Amino acid sequence: MDSDDEQLLRGRVYGQDYDQPGPRTGQRYVELVGGPLDGLLLDVTGRTRDEIGNGVSLATELGQFGAGGRAIYTPRPDDPGRFDWVGDAP
């Protein structure tokens, strides 16, 4: 991914279409840091700490395994508003 693609993704919400606006008022988001989804926001509204406390596995075509692959992110211990990339999975 080149720098133009990376800039396009910043401030966008994972799973939303490109033509939709960014974050919505009243929703709760975490920032994805590193890896193929770096800079995207993940909507965690309605999810409990138990549901996301061990991390999330997110479908992406941008990772090591291409289409059908997943990027794994875990909460940053000292900053729960950020999830760090730990690797890709098929």
N, C-alpha and C positions, 0 to 999 in steps of 0.2 A: 504494500500500500504506500503510495507516495504522500508527500506532505499536504497536497491539495485534498486528497481523500481524507486524511486525518483531520484537517481543519473542518471539513464538511460534517464529520461525525461529532465533533465537540459540541456539548450542550444539547445534544439530541437524546431522546429517550429510547432505550432498547425496546424493540418490538413495535415502535410507532412508524408509520409511513413517513417518507421524506417530506411530503407536502403538509404534514400536520405540524402545528407549532410545538415548541419545546415543552418544558414542564408545565403542568396545570396547577392552578391554585387549589389548595386543599389536599394535595397528594403528598406522600412522603417518598423521598428518593435517596438513594446512595449513589456515590460516584464510583465507577469502575476504573481501576488504576492499573495500567500495564496491560500487556497482552493485546490480542486482536480487537478488543472492545474498549480500549483505553479512551477515557474521556466521555463515554456514554453514561447516561444516568439510568438507573434501574428503579422502577416504581415498586416500592415495598409496602405500599398502602395496604392495610388489612392483614399483613403477614406478621406473625408473632416472632419474638426473638428466638424461640425454639425452632420455628420453621426455617429461619435463615441463619441461625447461630453457627452452624457448621459450614456454611457457604452455599453457593448456588452453582448449578451446572447449566450453562446457557448455550442454546443452539447458535452456531455461527458458521458461515462459509469462509470466514477470514482466517481461521486458525490452521494449525499444522495438518489437520486431517481433511481440510476442504469441506465440500458439501456433506452434510450429515455429521460433521464434527461438533464438539462442544468445548467451550472455554470454562474453566473452573476458577471461581473467585471466592475468597474467604474474607470475613470481616477483619479489618485492621484492629488489633487489640486496643490500641490507644486512641483510635478515632473511628467510632462505629458508623460514621457517615461516609466512609470509604471502604471499598472491598478490593483487595489486592489479588492480582492474577497469580495463580500457582501452577498453571499448566493447561494443556489441551488433552482431550480424550476423544476416542473415535465415537 
